[in-house]
Every structure is written in structure tokens, then in C-alpha cells.
Amino acid sequence: MPTHDASRALLISREALALAHLKTAAEPVDIRVSAEVLDRVAACHTFARRHIDAGNAVYGASTGFGPLVDFRGRDETQQQAENALAHLGAGQGPNLDAPLVRATMLARLSVLCQGRSGVSTGVVQALAAALGSSFAPAVPSTGSLGASGDLIPLSYVARALKGDGEAYADGTLMPAARALAHCGLTPLELDEREALALVNGTSLTAAAVGLATLSVARSLTVSVLLTALLCDTLGCSTEFASPALLRLYAHPDAERVGAGLRGQLEGIRPDDGRSLQEPYSVRCSPQLIGAVGSTIAYADRVTHDSLNSVTDNPVFFVEDESVIHGGNFFGQSLAFAGDLLSVGSAQLGNLAERQLDALVDPRRNGGRPPMLSPAPGQQHALQGVQLAATAMVVEMRRDTVPASAQSLPTNWHNQDVVPLGTHAALTALRQATSLRLLHGSLAVALRQAVHVGERELTAPACVRLYERLADVVDQVDTDRPLGHDVRMAADLLDRIVDEDDGLTSR
């Protein structure tokens, strides 16, 4: 739906909302809603109000919520709106990161701008204004099943826009009313339909899967870069990335990874003493990384579709003056996508951990000392980094248990089957963070392996990558805490990929 330029402006018109826009929302962004969209929203709101005010049965406007749908709701509009949000204020756990919450707000805005939700233009403009500031509602991380949408988390967004609860302004947590005032925003007033429209959708789930997809896609490229640097560090042959070989494998993503590896390794001079066949962590890397590329492509498509879908209940059709009740808020597709991303991230994590292990093992690291220590026993170099990497891989493996298969009836069996999409999405986002740090750990090890080894890098692209790593990570001659080095390396790798997306294997 939006288009954007270097001035950090988004124009919401006919175009689709893209995953990249979710990252843009992390900072204040100028949201401009086209007149055509505002007219469409206004027409739907007029129809919805006329339909509701005529006394027709409309879920959440004339009725109770969830399994209480067969009971009459509150007669007064404001009281019904308050009920819609108040009973959902039961979230628990630490607050979600502000960039995720703001991406959620953008995703919800995209839905409302399709003119099927029955909200006023005031709601659309309030969301746009909030995104144009540093305002970010404080949203607890636990409470959503992704079934009737992200009811509990989105209720905190809606209440904060009204001035209730808490919110962040310029990164500081404060009462929501004060945060609104700090950002120059006016508290939002909602009718009964608008309150439900803000919460009855999968916007948090879609935003989390979208951000995870972007992060894992970048990490996939990082995996190609680090695998190539590992090959040059050890003096491996590039035969495993042969285009003829991978063409027979017949998986396009694996072929793209092979092309990326060959590009990075152009000019390499392999060592004569290497084994005929490398371990799988090198030899099978195109097949492994390529398979993850296929999962990313699936998650990308599902998230794109979800960001541009209407996930309300009910949905209003102005053209034939009908109101249809259904289950578009059911986040099953996103649940599967999130779980699949978690599995792909874990396998990329497994690969990075095995490659790191090869570097610290004197039997496999090309004659380098154990733990890449310049004085084994007196200095321990990468020993702590490997321990932390092992811990991260274990956590990632545990998180690959599919949330989407854990359905549990709730809500008086109104929600008798649930997708748990938000669980899958937030897990995928955690997995993406861990994967970045595993790659940072591997990068630190590669930097040290070149320092303590006798072989010099021979592929020009690998030399350039190593030099950039060496600029931010010092060699380890005397033991020191390396946690900060790992994070610095991970940040650098992100920047390198962002600077040159021509290296991507997707």
C-alpha cells in the first residue's frame, strides 16, 4: 500500500504494504494517506454507522464479545467501546520492543485503510500521526493466541492511543496520556465498532513474522559470506559449489547460494594438503543454506499477503450494503510461516556452530592451535565464545517445537481451535536475534583464525571482508571478555549486507 523515499515518508494509496516498510516504522515516519483512501474509509464508516444505528445485529456493536455474542451488549456507544478494550487488559510478561509495536501499528493501519473495517478517518489519521512521532504503546508480550487476532496486545495499543495505560515517548516509559502530550498527539475517541476494529486482527503476528523474515534473509546472506571466508581461511577447494553440480541438484535457491559462494571465492588458491572431500559444514552448505532460502521465500509471501489482507470481523461491503461475519482474524498461515522460519534459523545456527567448532579444533582447523589460542593453557581465546554459542544453539533447537500444532481450546470453546500464530511469530523473532549473534561469534573466530594461522587469505572478496572485521574486532593475544566483540561483529555483518544486497542468495 505505501511507497516511500529517502525523506522517510510513506504514502498510503493503492500500492501494497511491503515487508521493508515494517522496519521503516521503527523511527518517526511521515505517513500520508491519499484522498482516495480517506474517501473509501469514510464511506465504509458511514455505512457501518447507519447499519449499526438501525438496530441490525453486528458482532461487538450490539452484542457481547467472544462466547457472549448471544447476549446483548451495552446500549451506550462509549461504554461498549470501553468494554471491548477493558476486559482484554490482562497481558503479562515484559513489554515488547518498541520497533515491533510500531511495526504492528503500521500493519493495523494498512488493514483499516482498505475501507472494510467501519472505522472513521479520525482513527486512520490518529495512527498515522502516532507513527509520525516517537510514540510507542507499552504492550505486554504474553496474551495473544493469534486466533481472534491479537486481541490482548492490540488492546494495549488502542488504550494507549486513548491515553490509558503506558507508552514510550522518545524511548522513555511514562503514562500514555503524558506520552501523547509529549508527542503533540490528541487522545483518540472510539465508538464501539472502532474499538473492536483496532484489536480484531493479526497485525502483531504479521509484523513479528515480517521483521523475522527480513532478519533471517539478511542472516542467510551473512551465512554465505562467512562460509566463503571459512573456505579461504582453511584453503578449501570450491568444487562443492560447482555450477554443474548444483544444476543437477535442481533447487534454484541452492544454485543461487553456490553462485554467491563462487563470487566470494573468486581468486582463491586452495591448499594442496586438504582432503578430497570437506566436512558437510562446508561441502553441503549450498544445499543447506539454499533450503533456508526457500523457507524465507515462503514466509515472505505469506507475510506480504497477511499485511495486505483484511483481518477484521465483521467485514463491511459498502457496494452491496452487506455485513459478513467470519474468521479472517485466524492467523494460521502466519503461524506456519513463523514456525518454518524458526526451523530454518535453527539449522543456519547449527551450521554456524559447527563451522566455529571446526575452527577451534586443532584436528580440523588447518594446523592452528586449540581454541585459536596464541598460548594454549595460558590464554583461552575463543573458549568462552564457543560455550555461549553452544548455549544459543541449544535454545534455538528447543524453540523449533511448532507452536502452530499446540492448539488448546479456550474462551468457553468459542475458540475451540487456535493457531497460536503470535507464539510462533515472537519465537521466530527471537530465533533471528540468536542467529545474528551466532554469526557474530563465528566472525570473531574467523578473525582470530587468520591471526594465528600461517595461511594468508587469497580471494580478494574474502580479504576485504576480513579487513572490515579486523577494523572492529581486535586480535586476541591476551584473554579478554569477547561478548561485546561478538555484538560488534554481528552489527558489522548487518551493515555489510545492507550496503550490498547484490550478495544475497535469495
Salt bridges, closest charged atoms under 4 A:
ASP30 OD2 - ARG32 NE 2.66
GLU36 OE2 - ARG14 NH2 2.54
ASP53 OD1 - ARG49 NH2 2.68
ASP75 OD1 - ARG72 NH2 2.95
GLU82 OE2 - LYS162 NZ 2.81
ASP170 OD2 - HIS182 NE2 2.63
ASP191 OD2 - HIS45 NE2 3.70
ASP191 OD2 - ARG49 NH1 3.15
GLU192 OE1 - ARG49 NH1 3.04
GLU194 OE2 - HIS45 NE2 3.83
ASP232 OD1 - ARG455 NH2 2.80
ASP253 OD1 - ARG256 NH2 2.95
ASP271 OD1 - ARG455 NH1 2.79
GLU278 OE1 - ARG274 NH2 2.66
ASP300 OD2 - ARG506 NH2 3.06
ASP305 OD2 - ARG301 NH1 3.96
ASP305 OD1 - HIS304 ND1 3.79
ASP312 OD2 - ARG108 NH2 3.25
ASP312 OD2 - ARG193 NH2 3.30
GLU319 OE1 - ARG116 NH1 2.94
GLU321 OE2 - ARG50 NH2 2.90
GLU353 OE1 - ARG354 NE 2.75
ASP357 OD2 - ARG354 NH1 3.43
ASP357 OD2 - ARG364 NH2 2.14
ASP361 OD2 - ARG363 NH2 2.90
ASP361 OD2 - ARG364 NE 3.01
ASP477 OD1 - HIS451 NE2 2.82
ASP479 OD2 - HIS380 ND1 3.01
ASP485 OD2 - ARG480 NH2 2.89
ASP491 OD1 - ARG436 NH2 2.81
ASP494 OD1 - ARG218 NE 3.27
ASP494 OD2 - ARG436 NE 2.69
ASP498 OD2 - ARG218 NH1 2.90
GLU499 OE1 - ARG468 NH1 2.86
